[in-house]
Each structure stands twice: as structure tokens, then as C-alpha cells.
Amino acid sequence: MRKTTRALAVVFALLLVLAGCGDDDSTGTTAGASDTTMGDMSGTTMGDMDMGDEEYDFGELADPSDATRVIEITAADDFTFTPESVAVDAGEVVTLRVTNVGAIPHDFTLGDTELQDEHEAEMAEMEGDMAHEEPNVFTLEPGETKEMTWRFTEAGEILFGCHQPGHYAAGMKGTLTIEG
């Protein structure tokens, strides 16, 4: 029964994605381009970024030169991240390198359950272009790779998820454990 429910959720989510897809790429980026800086901000330094007033209980955006390691994560069209769980140490600075190995757009959102739920609701209300860049969020076109370097400050468990229409509901999420 559980496999049937998941299969139906995946089919439904795929239908939602296909219904919302179009050929218009108003960003001017080339699908498949690789950007291994912070999101879509090639040449931007942390000092140039407007981080707003957002604070995160689990940490903060960090300088890539401070990272002690890189964790490779793939986003796939079967609505999965690989690996689906990762662990870091509290105080550690880690670069999360995410690659979209699929043929449809995905995004990567880092945050606790409340943040994921809020972002899911925001994405459900958005129409048209689903691309966005925030300190803890980026969108990946097919074949694209982006990085997010983060200093994890508080022990606990947070999530990473994809909030393209129907993806999160279909189970496209993973767990990041911050070990104290």
C-alpha cells in the first residue's frame, strides 16, 4: 500500500511539474551550466551580498575558503537526494555541492521543519518563474551544479528539500544531522 501511495504521489507531482514547465528561460542562463560559487552569484563576494535580517538557528552562510570539507549531493528526477542523510559537527564549516542529475529543475533548501513548511507554502503561491536565490536556497537547472558553504553552529537535526511544485510532497527531502 505504501509503495502504491508513493507511486501515485510521484506521478501526481510529475504531472504538476510538467504542467508548470515552459521553454521560457528569462534568467539568461544556459541550462547545464556549472556554477561552483555560491548559487547563481558568480564573481560575488560575501561582502557584496545582501543577507537581509534573516537568522538561522542552525548556522550561517560562510566563506568557501573556511570549509573543512565538501559534501556531494545529487538531486534526481525520481524526487530523491543522494545521499538522503548527512552528518556534520557543530562548529564545522562545510560546502554542500549539489548537482541536478535530472532533466527537470530542482531546488535545494536548507532549514528546519518550520522553514521547509514556510518555503513550501511560498512556492505553492508563486506563479511562473520558480527560480530563486537566498542564503539557504538555490535553484538548479538540469545538469547544473551549485555550492552552499555553511557554518553549522547548533547541534540538532535539520532538513534539505526541493520545493519545485510537487517535489517536496513526493518526498524529495533529506536529513542533515549536526552532531554536538
Biotite code that builds the C-alpha atoms (Angstrom):
import biotite.structure as struc

atoms = struc.array([
    struc.Atom([0.000, 0.000, 0.000], chain_id="A", res_id=1, res_name="MET", atom_name="CA", element="C"),
    struc.Atom([2.821, 2.425, 0.887], chain_id="A", res_id=2, res_name="ARG", atom_name="CA", element="C"),
    struc.Atom([4.566, 1.854, -2.457], chain_id="A", res_id=3, res_name="LYS", atom_name="CA", element="C"),
    struc.Atom([1.295, 2.490, -4.292], chain_id="A", res_id=4, res_name="THR", atom_name="CA", element="C"),
    struc.Atom([0.736, 5.725, -2.378], chain_id="A", res_id=5, res_name="THR", atom_name="CA", element="C"),
    struc.Atom([4.296, 6.904, -3.061], chain_id="A", res_id=6, res_name="ARG", atom_name="CA", element="C"),
    struc.Atom([3.985, 5.944, -6.760], chain_id="A", res_id=7, res_name="ALA", atom_name="CA", element="C"),
    struc.Atom([0.750, 7.925, -7.034], chain_id="A", res_id=8, res_name="LEU", atom_name="CA", element="C"),
    struc.Atom([2.370, 10.893, -5.294], chain_id="A", res_id=9, res_name="ALA", atom_name="CA", element="C"),
    struc.Atom([5.317, 10.756, -7.699], chain_id="A", res_id=10, res_name="VAL", atom_name="CA", element="C"),
    struc.Atom([3.020, 10.566, -10.749], chain_id="A", res_id=11, res_name="VAL", atom_name="CA", element="C"),
    struc.Atom([0.908, 13.445, -9.434], chain_id="A", res_id=12, res_name="PHE", atom_name="CA", element="C"),
    struc.Atom([3.988, 15.540, -8.701], chain_id="A", res_id=13, res_name="ALA", atom_name="CA", element="C"),
    struc.Atom([5.416, 14.843, -12.151], chain_id="A", res_id=14, res_name="LEU", atom_name="CA", element="C"),
    struc.Atom([2.143, 15.924, -13.735], chain_id="A", res_id=15, res_name="LEU", atom_name="CA", element="C"),
    struc.Atom([2.269, 19.157, -11.721], chain_id="A", res_id=16, res_name="LEU", atom_name="CA", element="C"),
    struc.Atom([5.848, 19.770, -12.843], chain_id="A", res_id=17, res_name="VAL", atom_name="CA", element="C"),
    struc.Atom([5.062, 19.094, -16.482], chain_id="A", res_id=18, res_name="LEU", atom_name="CA", element="C"),
    struc.Atom([2.015, 21.355, -16.349], chain_id="A", res_id=19, res_name="ALA", atom_name="CA", element="C"),
    struc.Atom([4.125, 24.204, -14.993], chain_id="A", res_id=20, res_name="GLY", atom_name="CA", element="C"),
    struc.Atom([7.099, 23.760, -17.323], chain_id="A", res_id=21, res_name="CYS", atom_name="CA", element="C"),
    struc.Atom([7.719, 26.043, -20.243], chain_id="A", res_id=22, res_name="GLY", atom_name="CA", element="C"),
    struc.Atom([10.516, 26.841, -22.633], chain_id="A", res_id=23, res_name="ASP", atom_name="CA", element="C"),
    struc.Atom([10.885, 30.450, -21.473], chain_id="A", res_id=24, res_name="ASP", atom_name="CA", element="C"),
    struc.Atom([14.171, 30.980, -19.682], chain_id="A", res_id=25, res_name="ASP", atom_name="CA", element="C"),
    struc.Atom([14.042, 34.593, -18.641], chain_id="A", res_id=26, res_name="SER", atom_name="CA", element="C"),
    struc.Atom([17.137, 34.268, -16.468], chain_id="A", res_id=27, res_name="THR", atom_name="CA", element="C"),
    struc.Atom([19.502, 34.351, -19.415], chain_id="A", res_id=28, res_name="GLY", atom_name="CA", element="C"),
    struc.Atom([21.407, 31.370, -18.060], chain_id="A", res_id=29, res_name="THR", atom_name="CA", element="C"),
    struc.Atom([22.293, 28.341, -20.071], chain_id="A", res_id=30, res_name="THR", atom_name="CA", element="C"),
    struc.Atom([20.839, 25.038, -18.899], chain_id="A", res_id=31, res_name="ALA", atom_name="CA", element="C"),
    struc.Atom([23.606, 22.684, -17.914], chain_id="A", res_id=32, res_name="GLY", atom_name="CA", element="C"),
    struc.Atom([25.999, 25.472, -16.983], chain_id="A", res_id=33, res_name="ALA", atom_name="CA", element="C"),
    struc.Atom([28.060, 24.744, -13.925], chain_id="A", res_id=34, res_name="SER", atom_name="CA", element="C"),
    struc.Atom([28.491, 27.367, -11.239], chain_id="A", res_id=35, res_name="ASP", atom_name="CA", element="C"),
    struc.Atom([30.542, 26.292, -8.282], chain_id="A", res_id=36, res_name="THR", atom_name="CA", element="C"),
    struc.Atom([30.439, 29.575, -6.369], chain_id="A", res_id=37, res_name="THR", atom_name="CA", element="C"),
    struc.Atom([27.517, 30.422, -4.106], chain_id="A", res_id=38, res_name="MET", atom_name="CA", element="C"),
    struc.Atom([24.438, 29.747, -6.184], chain_id="A", res_id=39, res_name="GLY", atom_name="CA", element="C"),
    struc.Atom([23.950, 31.928, -9.242], chain_id="A", res_id=40, res_name="ASP", atom_name="CA", element="C"),
    struc.Atom([26.216, 34.705, -7.974], chain_id="A", res_id=41, res_name="MET", atom_name="CA", element="C"),
    struc.Atom([29.399, 34.146, -9.957], chain_id="A", res_id=42, res_name="SER", atom_name="CA", element="C"),
    struc.Atom([32.016, 36.721, -9.010], chain_id="A", res_id=43, res_name="GLY", atom_name="CA", element="C"),
    struc.Atom([30.034, 37.891, -5.994], chain_id="A", res_id=44, res_name="THR", atom_name="CA", element="C"),
    struc.Atom([31.805, 38.010, -2.666], chain_id="A", res_id=45, res_name="THR", atom_name="CA", element="C"),
    struc.Atom([30.072, 37.575, 0.659], chain_id="A", res_id=46, res_name="MET", atom_name="CA", element="C"),
    struc.Atom([30.599, 41.280, 1.335], chain_id="A", res_id=47, res_name="GLY", atom_name="CA", element="C"),
    struc.Atom([28.599, 42.124, -1.807], chain_id="A", res_id=48, res_name="ASP", atom_name="CA", element="C"),
    struc.Atom([25.611, 40.015, -0.791], chain_id="A", res_id=49, res_name="MET", atom_name="CA", element="C"),
    struc.Atom([22.539, 41.432, 0.896], chain_id="A", res_id=50, res_name="ASP", atom_name="CA", element="C"),
    struc.Atom([21.887, 38.817, 3.536], chain_id="A", res_id=51, res_name="MET", atom_name="CA", element="C"),
    struc.Atom([18.866, 40.637, 4.891], chain_id="A", res_id=52, res_name="GLY", atom_name="CA", element="C"),
    struc.Atom([17.903, 40.254, 8.523], chain_id="A", res_id=53, res_name="ASP", atom_name="CA", element="C"),
    struc.Atom([17.394, 36.503, 8.368], chain_id="A", res_id=54, res_name="GLU", atom_name="CA", element="C"),
    struc.Atom([18.993, 34.478, 11.102], chain_id="A", res_id=55, res_name="GLU", atom_name="CA", element="C"),
    struc.Atom([19.083, 30.717, 11.227], chain_id="A", res_id=56, res_name="TYR", atom_name="CA", element="C"),
    struc.Atom([19.205, 28.713, 14.450], chain_id="A", res_id=57, res_name="ASP", atom_name="CA", element="C"),
    struc.Atom([21.367, 26.070, 12.802], chain_id="A", res_id=58, res_name="PHE", atom_name="CA", element="C"),
    struc.Atom([24.109, 28.346, 11.476], chain_id="A", res_id=59, res_name="GLY", atom_name="CA", element="C"),
    struc.Atom([25.086, 30.853, 8.845], chain_id="A", res_id=60, res_name="GLU", atom_name="CA", element="C"),
    struc.Atom([26.464, 31.249, 5.348], chain_id="A", res_id=61, res_name="LEU", atom_name="CA", element="C"),
    struc.Atom([30.258, 31.029, 5.437], chain_id="A", res_id=62, res_name="ALA", atom_name="CA", element="C"),
    struc.Atom([33.223, 31.803, 3.236], chain_id="A", res_id=63, res_name="ASP", atom_name="CA", element="C"),
    struc.Atom([34.088, 28.821, 0.996], chain_id="A", res_id=64, res_name="PRO", atom_name="CA", element="C"),
    struc.Atom([37.781, 29.179, 1.937], chain_id="A", res_id=65, res_name="SER", atom_name="CA", element="C"),
    struc.Atom([36.837, 28.267, 5.542], chain_id="A", res_id=66, res_name="ASP", atom_name="CA", element="C"),
    struc.Atom([35.280, 24.914, 4.581], chain_id="A", res_id=67, res_name="ALA", atom_name="CA", element="C"),
    struc.Atom([36.930, 21.812, 6.019], chain_id="A", res_id=68, res_name="THR", atom_name="CA", element="C"),
    struc.Atom([35.241, 19.502, 3.510], chain_id="A", res_id=69, res_name="ARG", atom_name="CA", element="C"),
    struc.Atom([32.828, 19.226, 0.604], chain_id="A", res_id=70, res_name="VAL", atom_name="CA", element="C"),
    struc.Atom([29.734, 17.031, 0.726], chain_id="A", res_id=71, res_name="ILE", atom_name="CA", element="C"),
    struc.Atom([28.480, 15.974, -2.721], chain_id="A", res_id=72, res_name="GLU", atom_name="CA", element="C"),
    struc.Atom([24.688, 15.701, -3.077], chain_id="A", res_id=73, res_name="ILE", atom_name="CA", element="C"),
    struc.Atom([22.707, 14.854, -6.210], chain_id="A", res_id=74, res_name="THR", atom_name="CA", element="C"),
    struc.Atom([19.115, 15.822, -6.975], chain_id="A", res_id=75, res_name="ALA", atom_name="CA", element="C"),
    struc.Atom([17.289, 13.410, -9.300], chain_id="A", res_id=76, res_name="ALA", atom_name="CA", element="C"),
    struc.Atom([14.013, 13.289, -11.212], chain_id="A", res_id=77, res_name="ASP", atom_name="CA", element="C"),
    struc.Atom([12.743, 10.371, -9.098], chain_id="A", res_id=78, res_name="ASP", atom_name="CA", element="C"),
    struc.Atom([12.349, 13.018, -6.344], chain_id="A", res_id=79, res_name="PHE", atom_name="CA", element="C"),
    struc.Atom([15.350, 11.915, -4.307], chain_id="A", res_id=80, res_name="THR", atom_name="CA", element="C"),
    struc.Atom([18.550, 13.400, -2.982], chain_id="A", res_id=81, res_name="PHE", atom_name="CA", element="C"),
    struc.Atom([21.610, 11.174, -2.722], chain_id="A", res_id=82, res_name="THR", atom_name="CA", element="C"),
    struc.Atom([22.706, 10.783, -0.051], chain_id="A", res_id=83, res_name="PRO", atom_name="CA", element="C"),
    struc.Atom([19.436, 11.323, 1.764], chain_id="A", res_id=84, res_name="GLU", atom_name="CA", element="C"),
    struc.Atom([21.179, 11.932, 5.077], chain_id="A", res_id=85, res_name="SER", atom_name="CA", element="C"),
    struc.Atom([24.463, 13.593, 6.026], chain_id="A", res_id=86, res_name="VAL", atom_name="CA", element="C"),
    struc.Atom([26.175, 14.449, 9.300], chain_id="A", res_id=87, res_name="ALA", atom_name="CA", element="C"),
    struc.Atom([28.359, 17.400, 10.266], chain_id="A", res_id=88, res_name="VAL", atom_name="CA", element="C"),
    struc.Atom([29.857, 18.573, 13.553], chain_id="A", res_id=89, res_name="ASP", atom_name="CA", element="C"),
    struc.Atom([28.607, 21.649, 15.396], chain_id="A", res_id=90, res_name="ALA", atom_name="CA", element="C"),
    struc.Atom([31.050, 24.460, 14.588], chain_id="A", res_id=91, res_name="GLY", atom_name="CA", element="C"),
    struc.Atom([32.128, 22.839, 11.320], chain_id="A", res_id=92, res_name="GLU", atom_name="CA", element="C"),
    struc.Atom([32.172, 24.785, 8.052], chain_id="A", res_id=93, res_name="VAL", atom_name="CA", element="C"),
    struc.Atom([31.081, 22.578, 5.146], chain_id="A", res_id=94, res_name="VAL", atom_name="CA", element="C"),
    struc.Atom([30.470, 23.168, 1.461], chain_id="A", res_id=95, res_name="THR", atom_name="CA", element="C"),
    struc.Atom([27.379, 21.400, 0.164], chain_id="A", res_id=96, res_name="LEU", atom_name="CA", element="C"),
    struc.Atom([27.911, 20.785, -3.574], chain_id="A", res_id=97, res_name="ARG", atom_name="CA", element="C"),
    struc.Atom([24.581, 19.916, -5.167], chain_id="A", res_id=98, res_name="VAL", atom_name="CA", element="C"),
    struc.Atom([24.231, 18.620, -8.733], chain_id="A", res_id=99, res_name="THR", atom_name="CA", element="C"),
    struc.Atom([20.959, 18.250, -10.612], chain_id="A", res_id=100, res_name="ASN", atom_name="CA", element="C"),
    struc.Atom([21.421, 14.939, -12.468], chain_id="A", res_id=101, res_name="VAL", atom_name="CA", element="C"),
    struc.Atom([17.887, 15.097, -13.862], chain_id="A", res_id=102, res_name="GLY", atom_name="CA", element="C"),
    struc.Atom([16.106, 16.622, -16.823], chain_id="A", res_id=103, res_name="ALA", atom_name="CA", element="C"),
    struc.Atom([13.828, 18.977, -14.839], chain_id="A", res_id=104, res_name="ILE", atom_name="CA", element="C"),
    struc.Atom([14.631, 21.866, -12.461], chain_id="A", res_id=105, res_name="PRO", atom_name="CA", element="C"),
    struc.Atom([15.124, 21.174, -8.765], chain_id="A", res_id=106, res_name="HIS", atom_name="CA", element="C"),
    struc.Atom([15.989, 23.380, -5.841], chain_id="A", res_id=107, res_name="ASP", atom_name="CA", element="C"),
    struc.Atom([17.857, 22.951, -2.595], chain_id="A", res_id=108, res_name="PHE", atom_name="CA", element="C"),
    struc.Atom([16.536, 24.485, 0.606], chain_id="A", res_id=109, res_name="THR", atom_name="CA", element="C"),
    struc.Atom([18.395, 24.084, 3.895], chain_id="A", res_id=110, res_name="LEU", atom_name="CA", element="C"),
    struc.Atom([16.413, 24.573, 7.109], chain_id="A", res_id=111, res_name="GLY", atom_name="CA", element="C"),
    struc.Atom([14.357, 23.200, 9.953], chain_id="A", res_id=112, res_name="ASP", atom_name="CA", element="C"),
    struc.Atom([10.856, 21.773, 9.528], chain_id="A", res_id=113, res_name="THR", atom_name="CA", element="C"),
    struc.Atom([9.197, 25.155, 10.106], chain_id="A", res_id=114, res_name="GLU", atom_name="CA", element="C"),
    struc.Atom([11.352, 26.846, 7.463], chain_id="A", res_id=115, res_name="LEU", atom_name="CA", element="C"),
    struc.Atom([10.701, 23.991, 4.997], chain_id="A", res_id=116, res_name="GLN", atom_name="CA", element="C"),
    struc.Atom([6.939, 24.244, 5.570], chain_id="A", res_id=117, res_name="ASP", atom_name="CA", element="C"),
    struc.Atom([7.004, 28.040, 5.115], chain_id="A", res_id=118, res_name="GLU", atom_name="CA", element="C"),
    struc.Atom([9.031, 27.721, 1.923], chain_id="A", res_id=119, res_name="HIS", atom_name="CA", element="C"),
    struc.Atom([6.685, 25.036, 0.593], chain_id="A", res_id=120, res_name="GLU", atom_name="CA", element="C"),
    struc.Atom([3.710, 27.365, 1.172], chain_id="A", res_id=121, res_name="ALA", atom_name="CA", element="C"),
    struc.Atom([5.512, 30.289, -0.529], chain_id="A", res_id=122, res_name="GLU", atom_name="CA", element="C"),
    struc.Atom([6.375, 28.168, -3.551], chain_id="A", res_id=123, res_name="MET", atom_name="CA", element="C"),
    struc.Atom([2.771, 26.950, -3.825], chain_id="A", res_id=124, res_name="ALA", atom_name="CA", element="C"),
    struc.Atom([1.637, 30.583, -4.091], chain_id="A", res_id=125, res_name="GLU", atom_name="CA", element="C"),
    struc.Atom([4.221, 31.564, -6.723], chain_id="A", res_id=126, res_name="MET", atom_name="CA", element="C"),
    struc.Atom([3.337, 31.549, -10.401], chain_id="A", res_id=127, res_name="GLU", atom_name="CA", element="C"),
    struc.Atom([5.690, 31.404, -13.371], chain_id="A", res_id=128, res_name="GLY", atom_name="CA", element="C"),
    struc.Atom([9.424, 31.514, -12.697], chain_id="A", res_id=129, res_name="ASP", atom_name="CA", element="C"),
    struc.Atom([10.262, 29.256, -9.762], chain_id="A", res_id=130, res_name="MET", atom_name="CA", element="C"),
    struc.Atom([13.973, 30.207, -9.677], chain_id="A", res_id=131, res_name="ALA", atom_name="CA", element="C"),
    struc.Atom([15.196, 31.889, -6.516], chain_id="A", res_id=132, res_name="HIS", atom_name="CA", element="C"),
    struc.Atom([18.403, 32.505, -4.628], chain_id="A", res_id=133, res_name="GLU", atom_name="CA", element="C"),
    struc.Atom([18.601, 33.093, -0.884], chain_id="A", res_id=134, res_name="GLU", atom_name="CA", element="C"),
    struc.Atom([21.424, 32.380, 1.572], chain_id="A", res_id=135, res_name="PRO", atom_name="CA", element="C"),
    struc.Atom([19.973, 28.923, 2.303], chain_id="A", res_id=136, res_name="ASN", atom_name="CA", element="C"),
    struc.Atom([18.202, 28.264, -1.032], chain_id="A", res_id=137, res_name="VAL", atom_name="CA", element="C"),
    struc.Atom([19.110, 27.914, -4.695], chain_id="A", res_id=138, res_name="PHE", atom_name="CA", element="C"),
    struc.Atom([17.530, 26.575, -7.866], chain_id="A", res_id=139, res_name="THR", atom_name="CA", element="C"),
    struc.Atom([19.289, 24.090, -10.144], chain_id="A", res_id=140, res_name="LEU", atom_name="CA", element="C"),
    struc.Atom([18.586, 23.711, -13.826], chain_id="A", res_id=141, res_name="GLU", atom_name="CA", element="C"),
    struc.Atom([19.154, 20.253, -15.388], chain_id="A", res_id=142, res_name="PRO", atom_name="CA", element="C"),
    struc.Atom([22.867, 19.353, -15.292], chain_id="A", res_id=143, res_name="GLY", atom_name="CA", element="C"),
    struc.Atom([23.751, 22.345, -13.111], chain_id="A", res_id=144, res_name="GLU", atom_name="CA", element="C"),
    struc.Atom([25.961, 22.250, -10.008], chain_id="A", res_id=145, res_name="THR", atom_name="CA", element="C"),
    struc.Atom([25.920, 24.869, -7.250], chain_id="A", res_id=146, res_name="LYS", atom_name="CA", element="C"),
    struc.Atom([27.530, 25.149, -3.851], chain_id="A", res_id=147, res_name="GLU", atom_name="CA", element="C"),
    struc.Atom([26.450, 26.474, -0.476], chain_id="A", res_id=148, res_name="MET", atom_name="CA", element="C"),
    struc.Atom([29.059, 26.880, 2.259], chain_id="A", res_id=149, res_name="THR", atom_name="CA", element="C"),
    struc.Atom([27.605, 26.874, 5.734], chain_id="A", res_id=150, res_name="TRP", atom_name="CA", element="C"),
    struc.Atom([28.883, 27.157, 9.309], chain_id="A", res_id=151, res_name="ARG", atom_name="CA", element="C"),
    struc.Atom([26.727, 24.824, 11.415], chain_id="A", res_id=152, res_name="PHE", atom_name="CA", element="C"),
    struc.Atom([26.517, 26.256, 14.922], chain_id="A", res_id=153, res_name="THR", atom_name="CA", element="C"),
    struc.Atom([23.860, 24.363, 16.868], chain_id="A", res_id=154, res_name="GLU", atom_name="CA", element="C"),
    struc.Atom([23.565, 20.614, 17.399], chain_id="A", res_id=155, res_name="ALA", atom_name="CA", element="C"),
    struc.Atom([20.323, 19.132, 16.123], chain_id="A", res_id=156, res_name="GLY", atom_name="CA", element="C"),
    struc.Atom([18.630, 17.906, 13.006], chain_id="A", res_id=157, res_name="GLU", atom_name="CA", element="C"),
    struc.Atom([17.551, 19.985, 10.018], chain_id="A", res_id=158, res_name="ILE", atom_name="CA", element="C"),
    struc.Atom([16.304, 19.131, 6.558], chain_id="A", res_id=159, res_name="LEU", atom_name="CA", element="C"),
    struc.Atom([17.192, 19.820, 2.970], chain_id="A", res_id=160, res_name="PHE", atom_name="CA", element="C"),
    struc.Atom([14.397, 19.727, 0.451], chain_id="A", res_id=161, res_name="GLY", atom_name="CA", element="C"),
    struc.Atom([13.258, 20.567, -3.061], chain_id="A", res_id=162, res_name="CYS", atom_name="CA", element="C"),
    struc.Atom([10.233, 22.825, -3.329], chain_id="A", res_id=163, res_name="HIS", atom_name="CA", element="C"),
    struc.Atom([9.562, 22.786, -7.034], chain_id="A", res_id=164, res_name="GLN", atom_name="CA", element="C"),
    struc.Atom([5.819, 22.069, -7.409], chain_id="A", res_id=165, res_name="PRO", atom_name="CA", element="C"),
    struc.Atom([5.001, 18.638, -6.013], chain_id="A", res_id=166, res_name="GLY", atom_name="CA", element="C"),
    struc.Atom([8.607, 17.576, -5.327], chain_id="A", res_id=167, res_name="HIS", atom_name="CA", element="C"),
    struc.Atom([8.635, 18.019, -1.532], chain_id="A", res_id=168, res_name="TYR", atom_name="CA", element="C"),
    struc.Atom([5.214, 16.385, -1.210], chain_id="A", res_id=169, res_name="ALA", atom_name="CA", element="C"),
    struc.Atom([6.583, 13.438, -3.203], chain_id="A", res_id=170, res_name="ALA", atom_name="CA", element="C"),
    struc.Atom([9.324, 13.000, -0.612], chain_id="A", res_id=171, res_name="GLY", atom_name="CA", element="C"),
    struc.Atom([12.210, 14.985, -2.113], chain_id="A", res_id=172, res_name="MET", atom_name="CA", element="C"),
    struc.Atom([13.961, 15.776, 1.151], chain_id="A", res_id=173, res_name="LYS", atom_name="CA", element="C"),
    struc.Atom([16.863, 14.642, 3.257], chain_id="A", res_id=174, res_name="GLY", atom_name="CA", element="C"),
    struc.Atom([18.207, 14.976, 6.779], chain_id="A", res_id=175, res_name="THR", atom_name="CA", element="C"),
    struc.Atom([21.290, 16.855, 7.930], chain_id="A", res_id=176, res_name="LEU", atom_name="CA", element="C"),
    struc.Atom([22.362, 15.962, 11.463], chain_id="A", res_id=177, res_name="THR", atom_name="CA", element="C"),
    struc.Atom([24.525, 18.470, 13.317], chain_id="A", res_id=178, res_name="ILE", atom_name="CA", element="C"),
    struc.Atom([26.362, 16.498, 15.956], chain_id="A", res_id=179, res_name="GLU", atom_name="CA", element="C"),
    struc.Atom([27.283, 18.277, 19.157], chain_id="A", res_id=180, res_name="GLY", atom_name="CA", element="C"),
])
